[in-house]
Amino acid sequence: MTTIAVRGRTLLTIEEGIALITHFPQVLVKNKCFSLGGSRSGDRRVPAIWISQKAPKLGWCWEGNPHTWLGMASADDLRATTGNAGA
């Protein structure tokens, strides 16, 4: 998470991660899944989305566990949209 902050990026929340895979389901693939560090609650658990038994799963993993298939979702530019986009 420190590396992401140094790069000026923002950690995604659970809501943002779900929105991402709802709009772009192709980003969630087996063995290339992601944590959602923007929704941490202060303990060692980090929310994550992954594929298990051919279906997406929302849960958590322990901070520091070496999962080579689990990255940390982040964005460099989060823009809120309104119903007046382009107006």
Sequence and secondary structure as in RCSB ss.txt:
>XXXX:A:sequence
MTTIAVRGRTLLTIEEGIALITHFPQVLVKNKCFSLGGSRSGDRRVPAIWISQKAPKLGWCWEGNPHTWLGMASA
DDLRATTGNAGA
>XXXX:A:secstr
 HHHHHTT EE  HHHHHHHHHH GGG BTTBEEE GGG  SSSEEEEEEEETTEEEEEEEETT   TTEEE EE
S      TTTT 
